[in-house]
Amino acid sequence: MAQLTSLTRGGLTWEPQFVQAIDKDKCIGCGRCFKVCGRNVLMLKPVNEDGEFLDDDEDDDIERQVMTIFNLNNCIGCQACSRICPKNCYTHAPLAV
């Protein structure tokens, strides 16, 4: 399979790396990645003390919030989320076409 590649403005080959996963155990829910992503890919979700995701109506059990992938198909592969993440929570991979 071929890899998806493009060129930078300076003519260098660039290969986008698309978000694959976020390690919820490392994530501190700081929101830096959410702010830097302009593509509506990410969303904060509440988790309980056992690390299980909760619905918004379970407010009493919320231990903390972590970032999740909300819309994977909107990712453009820029990796801005992982570059700004202070806890190295992200996994990225190229898109095989």
C-alpha positions, -999 to 999 in steps of 0.1 A, spaced: 0 0 0 11 35 -8 15 62 19 -3 95 18 23 122 13 24 159 3 49 187 -1 56 215 22 57 251 9 95 247 6 92 216 -15 100 190 12 80 158 14 56 157 43 37 127 56 8 134 78 5 113 110 -32 109 121 -43 105 157 -49 69 166 -53 69 204 -51 89 236 -38 73 267 -65 82 293 -43 71 322 -16 96 313 -40 124 303 -45 152 329 -74 169 310 -55 202 307 -72 210 274 -41 222 256 -47 198 227 -83 207 224 -74 244 221 -48 238 194 -69 215 173 -91 235 149 -108 205 134 -132 193 161 -114 160 166 -112 160 204 -136 161 234 -132 160 272 -150 132 288 -155 125 326 -141 93 342 -146 78 376 -119 67 401 -116 34 383 -109 51 350 -142 42 334 -160 67 312 -191 83 326 -222 99 312 -227 136 319 -256 128 342 -233 109 366 -218 141 381 -214 126 416 -190 99 404 -167 121 383 -131 119 394 -115 139 366 -119 146 328 -97 132 301 -94 140 264 -109 115 239 -111 113 202 -145 127 192 -143 127 154 -114 108 140 -124 115 105 -117 152 109 -80 147 118 -57 162 91 -25 146 105 -8 178 117 2 163 151 -3 196 169 -22 178 196 8 156 205 33 184 202 15 205 228 6 176 251 27 178 284 21 141 292 29 125 258 -6 108 256 -10 106 219 -4 78 193 -2 87 156 2 68 125 3 75 87 -27 67 66 -21 39 41 -40 45 8 
